[in-house]
Amino acid sequence: MDGRGGSLRAIALSAYGPTLLGSTGAGAVSPIVAVSARELGASVGVASLLVAMMGVGQLLGDLPSGALAARIGERRALLVAAVVEAVGMLVAALAGGLVMLFVGVLVIGLAGSLFGLARQAYLTEAVPVAMRARALSTLGGVNRIGYFVGPFIGSLVIAAWGTESAYAVGGVASAAAFVLVLLAPDITGSAHRIEGDGKPLSVASVLLRHRHVLLTLGTGAMCVAGARAIREALVPLWAESVGFSPAQTSLVFGVAGALDMALFYPSGWLMDRYGRVAAAVPSMLVLGLGMALMPLATSLVAVTAAATVLGIGNGLGAGLIMTLGADASPAEGRSQFLGGWRLCADLGRAAGPLALSGLSAVMSLGSSAVVLGVGAVVGAGWLRIWVPRHDPTRVRDRDPATSGP
């Protein structure tokens, strides 16, 4: 069946296989980066900075990734990303000092940016609009499954061969993703050849042409990414503040994460059936509610309940950022646009925990959570204004004369 023929099964191997492998490798590595740094003599502050380098790598890689994918195509970009990630894993595994480890983690982040952009562009090209949200939310769900499974595989190999072996798991996963992309059919090749005959547009020209979308809908994506990142920081911080042990904190996060992971396909179905607003606004409202409820929770059951509300809000928005970016992306200059789009989301992802940290410095953690919860509600209102203007599932419901840009 052709990739645009209407079945996710037709593209499962090409689109989701590499994602599962890549996220499993990344999931095996993510928990031990700080441990590796400490084993090499880093202080807690330096180890935290090193962990942040993966996100820095993604930020630095967003725009160049868009340019590269536009020049060589999404499939080749996936191949390059797999190779670069494997190299980063190897450098980190062999690191004899902190500088080498910094380089390895930064390269892994750069590869993750290219991998993520190429997969998003790949599915945007391959899947009909009527199935786009389900395809992209499934991509997000598969990514979460890999990150869930990866740490367990990593723990097994670490117990047998030491900390550095987790990077070997990541390297093997990257190599396997490369082979899978190489052998799987190219489901976007014809589309890329048709649109790629001329010289690719520059990233700057594409972003300038679509600056209104990036400043409006892109700001909404930034809010969503920020709220999700706040959730990941707030739950363990609050659990620690009320005296929970690390094991109890992990249990709370695990229960909330399981429900979050279970909602990825329903989220995509909701967006395809009732429009993107049907998931975007409730997701942000529920995230805001969960943040506001957290200061009221002091027992294990109550904190788990509040964390579960946050997990539901996160799950309702599975694939939302990628879907909104795909909807807004132009046919000409799509990869370049998605590089800018992903930069908006990654900036929000970085800003969320910084906002929590800054507010916590001047007020209590509970008050900070409430303030940020109100901010999430404001973000929901912003999405309600701008999402419908770019929603292809609702295009027939709009008056072209009044729909806005």
C-alpha positions in Angstrom: 0.0 0.0 0.0 1.2 3.5 -0.7 2.3 5.5 2.3 -0.6 7.9 1.8 -3.1 5.2 1.4 -4.8 5.6 4.7 -3.2 2.9 7.0 -0.7 3.5 9.7 0.4 -0.1 9.2 1.7 0.8 5.8 4.3 3.2 7.3 4.9 1.5 10.7 8.2 0.0 9.9 9.6 3.0 8.1 8.3 5.6 10.6 8.0 4.0 14.0 10.7 1.3 14.0 13.7 3.8 14.0 11.8 5.9 16.6 11.4 3.0 18.9 15.1 2.0 18.6 16.4 5.6 18.9 14.3 6.4 22.0 15.2 3.1 23.7 18.8 3.9 23.3 18.3 7.5 24.5 16.2 6.2 27.4 19.1 3.8 28.4 21.5 6.8 28.5 19.5 9.6 30.0 19.4 8.4 33.6 23.2 7.7 33.8 24.7 10.9 32.3 24.9 12.6 35.7 26.3 9.3 37.2 29.0 9.2 34.5 29.9 12.8 35.3 30.1 12.1 39.1 32.3 9.0 38.4 34.7 11.3 36.5 34.9 13.7 39.5 32.3 16.3 38.6 30.5 18.3 41.3 26.8 18.1 41.6 26.5 21.5 39.8 28.8 20.4 36.9 26.9 17.1 36.6 23.6 19.0 36.3 25.2 21.2 33.7 26.3 18.2 31.8 22.8 16.7 31.8 21.5 20.0 30.4 24.0 19.8 27.5 21.7 17.3 25.8 19.0 19.9 25.7 21.5 22.5 24.6 22.5 20.3 21.7 18.9 20.0 20.6 18.5 23.8 20.7 21.6 24.3 18.7 20.7 21.7 16.2 17.1 22.7 15.4 17.7 25.3 12.6 20.7 23.5 11.0 18.7 20.3 11.1 15.9 22.0 9.1 18.5 23.2 6.5 20.1 19.7 6.2 16.8 17.8 5.9 15.7 20.3 3.2 18.9 19.7 1.2 19.3 15.9 1.5 15.7 14.7 2.2 14.1 13.3 5.3 15.3 9.7 4.8 18.9 10.6 4.4 18.6 13.0 7.3 17.5 10.0 9.5 20.5 8.1 8.3 22.9 10.9 9.1 21.2 11.4 12.5 21.7 7.7 13.4 25.4 7.9 12.5 26.0 11.1 14.4 24.1 9.7 17.5 26.2 6.5 17.4 29.4 8.6 17.3 28.2 10.6 20.3 27.4 7.4 22.2 30.9 6.1 21.4 32.6 9.3 22.5 30.6 9.3 25.8 31.4 5.6 26.4 35.1 6.1 25.9 35.3 9.5 27.8 38.2 9.6 30.1 37.5 13.1 31.3 34.7 15.6 31.6 35.5 17.5 28.4 35.1 14.4 26.3 31.9 13.5 28.1 30.6 17.0 27.5 31.3 16.6 23.7 29.7 13.2 23.5 26.5 14.4 25.3 26.3 17.5 23.1 26.6 15.4 20.0 23.9 13.1 21.2 21.6 16.2 21.6 22.5 17.5 18.1 21.6 14.1 16.7 18.3 14.0 18.6 17.3 17.3 17.1 18.0 16.0 13.5 16.3 12.7 14.2 13.2 14.4 15.7 12.8 16.9 12.8 13.3 14.3 10.1 10.8 11.9 11.7 8.2 14.7 11.9 8.8 15.8 8.3 8.8 12.2 7.2 5.3 11.5 8.6 3.9 14.9 7.5 4.8 14.0 3.9 3.7 10.4 4.1 0.3 10.5 5.9 -2.9 12.1 4.7 -4.2 15.0 6.7 -7.2 13.0 7.9 -4.8 10.7 9.8 -2.1 13.2 10.7 -2.8 13.6 14.4 -3.1 9.9 15.0 0.2 9.2 13.1 2.1 11.9 15.0 0.6 11.1 18.4 1.5 7.5 17.8 5.1 8.7 17.0 5.1 10.5 20.3 3.7 7.4 22.0 6.3 5.1 20.5 9.0 7.6 21.7 7.6 7.4 25.2 7.5 3.6 25.1 11.2 3.6 24.1 12.1 6.0 27.0 10.1 3.7 29.3 11.9 0.5 28.2 15.4 2.0 27.8 16.2 2.5 31.5 15.4 -1.1 32.3 17.7 -2.4 29.5 20.3 0.1 30.7 20.1 -1.1 34.3 20.6 -4.7 33.2 23.8 -4.0 31.2 25.2 -1.6 33.8 24.8 -4.3 36.5 26.8 -6.7 34.3 29.4 -4.4 32.6 29.4 -1.0 34.3 28.1 2.5 33.7 29.8 2.9 30.3 27.9 -0.1 28.9 24.6 2.0 28.8 26.2 4.1 26.1 26.9 0.9 24.2 23.2 0.2 24.3 22.6 3.6 22.8 25.2 3.0 20.1 23.8 -0.3 19.2 20.3 1.1 19.1 21.5 3.9 16.8 23.2 1.5 14.5 20.1 -0.7 14.3 18.0 2.4 13.5 20.4 3.2 10.7 20.0 -0.3 9.2 16.3 -0.2 9.5 16.0 3.2 7.8 18.4 1.9 5.1 16.3 -1.3 4.4 12.8 0.1 4.9 11.0 1.6 1.9 11.3 5.3 1.4 7.7 6.5 1.8 8.4 10.1 1.0 10.9 9.8 -1.9 8.5 10.8 -4.7 7.2 13.8 -2.8 10.7 15.0 -2.0 11.8 14.7 -5.6 8.8 16.7 -6.9 9.4 19.5 -4.4 13.2 19.3 -4.3 14.1 20.0 -7.9 15.2 23.6 -7.3 17.7 25.0 -4.8 16.4 24.7 -1.2 15.2 27.9 0.4 17.3 29.3 3.2 16.1 28.8 6.7 16.1 32.5 7.4 13.9 33.3 4.4 11.4 30.6 5.3 11.2 31.7 8.9 10.9 35.4 7.9 8.1 34.5 5.5 6.2 32.6 8.2 7.1 34.8 11.1 3.4 35.5 11.9 2.7 31.8 12.4 5.8 31.3 14.5 5.0 34.3 16.7 1.4 33.3 17.3 0.9 29.5 17.0 4.6 29.0 17.8 4.1 30.8 21.1 1.3 28.4 21.8 3.6 25.5 21.2 6.1 27.1 23.5 3.5 27.3 26.2 2.6 23.6 25.8 6.3 22.5 25.9 6.9 24.7 28.9 4.0 23.3 30.8 5.1 19.7 30.1 8.6 20.5 31.3 7.3 22.2 34.5 5.4 19.0 35.2 8.5 16.9 35.0 10.3 19.2 37.4 7.5 20.0 39.8 6.4 16.4 40.7 9.8 15.2 42.1 10.5 18.6 43.7 7.1 18.6 45.5 7.5 15.0 46.5 10.8 15.7 48.1 9.5 18.8 49.8 6.8 16.8 51.6 9.3 14.1 52.7 8.9 11.3 50.2 11.7 8.9 49.7 13.2 8.5 46.2 11.4 5.1 45.9 8.0 6.8 46.7 8.8 9.6 44.2 9.6 7.1 41.5 6.3 5.3 42.3 4.3 8.5 41.9 6.0 9.4 38.6 5.5 5.8 37.4 1.7 5.7 38.1 1.2 9.1 36.4 3.5 8.1 33.5 1.6 4.9 32.8 -1.7 6.8 32.3 0.1 9.5 30.3 1.5 6.8 28.0 -1.9 5.1 27.5 -3.5 8.2 26.1 -1.4 8.9 23.0 -3.6 7.2 20.5 -6.9 8.6 22.0 -5.3 12.0 21.8 -4.6 11.6 18.1 -8.1 10.3 17.4 -9.6 13.2 19.3 -7.7 15.7 17.2 -8.5 14.0 13.9 -12.1 13.6 14.7 -13.0 16.9 16.5 -10.2 19.2 15.6 -6.9 20.2 17.2 -8.5 22.5 19.8 -10.4 19.5 21.3 -7.1 18.2 22.6 -5.0 21.4 22.9 -7.3 23.4 25.2 -8.3 20.6 27.6 -4.6 19.4 27.8 -3.5 22.8 29.0 -6.4 23.3 31.3 -5.8 19.9 33.0 -2.1 20.6 33.3 -2.9 24.0 34.9 -5.4 22.3 37.3 -2.8 19.7 38.2 -0.2 22.4 39.0 -2.7 24.3 41.1 -3.7 21.1 43.1 -0.2 20.1 43.9 0.2 22.5 46.9 -2.9 20.9 48.5 -1.4 17.4 48.3 0.7 16.2 51.3 0.0 12.4 51.5 1.2 9.7 49.1 -2.3 9.2 47.8 -2.9 12.9 47.3 0.4 13.6 45.6 -0.2 10.6 43.3 -3.7 11.9 42.5 -2.3 15.4 41.6 0.5 13.9 39.6 -2.0 11.7 37.8 -4.0 14.8 36.8 -0.8 16.2 35.4 -0.2 12.9 33.6 -3.7 13.0 32.0 -3.2 16.6 30.9 0.2 15.6 29.3 -1.3 12.5 27.7 -4.2 14.5 26.2 -1.7 16.6 24.3 0.4 13.7 23.0 1.6 14.6 19.5 0.0 18.0 19.8 3.1 20.1 19.1 4.2 18.0 16.2 0.7 18.0 14.7 0.3 21.8 15.0 3.7 22.2 13.4 2.8 19.8 10.5 -0.5 21.7 10.0 1.2 25.1 9.8 4.2 23.9 7.8 4.3 25.1 4.1 4.8 22.6 1.3 7.7 24.6 0.1 10.3 25.0 2.8 8.7 22.5 5.2 11.9 21.2 6.8 13.2 24.7 7.3 9.9 25.8 8.9 9.9 22.7 11.2 13.4 23.6 12.3 12.1 27.0 13.5 9.0 25.3 14.9 11.0 22.8 17.0 13.2 25.7 18.2 10.0 27.4 19.6 9.1 24.2 21.4 12.6 23.5 22.7 12.8 27.1 24.0 9.6 26.5 25.9 10.9 23.2 27.2 14.0 25.0 28.5 12.1 28.0 29.9 9.5 26.0 31.9 11.9 24.7 34.6 13.7 28.0 34.6 10.4 29.8 35.4 9.8 27.3 38.2 13.3 27.9 39.6 13.0 31.6 39.4 9.6 31.8 41.0 10.7 29.4 43.8 13.5 31.8 44.6 11.1 34.5 45.5 8.1 32.6 46.8 7.3 29.1 48.1 7.2 26.1 45.8 3.5 25.7 46.3 2.8 29.3 45.3 5.0 29.0 42.3 3.0 26.0 41.2 -0.3 27.9 41.5 1.2 30.9 39.5 2.4 28.5 36.7 -1.0 26.8 36.8 -2.7 30.1 36.0 -0.1 30.6 33.3 -1.1 27.3 31.7 -4.7 28.4 31.7 -3.7 31.6 29.9 -1.9 29.4 27.5 -5.0 27.4 26.9 -6.8 30.7 26.0 -4.0 31.6 23.5 -4.3 28.2 21.8 -8.1 28.6 21.6 -7.6 31.7 19.6 -4.8 30.6 17.2 -5.1 26.8 16.7 -8.4 26.9 14.7 -6.8 29.3 12.2 -4.4 26.6 11.1 -6.5 23.5 11.6 -7.0 21.6 8.3 -9.7 19.4 9.9 -11.8 22.5 10.4 -11.1 24.3 7.2 -14.6 23.7 5.8 -16.1 25.2 8.9 -14.4 28.5 8.4 -15.2 31.5 6.4 -12.1 32.2 4.3 -12.7 35.9 4.5 -12.6 36.0 8.3 -10.3 33.1 9.2 -7.2 35.2 9.5 -3.7 34.4 8.3 
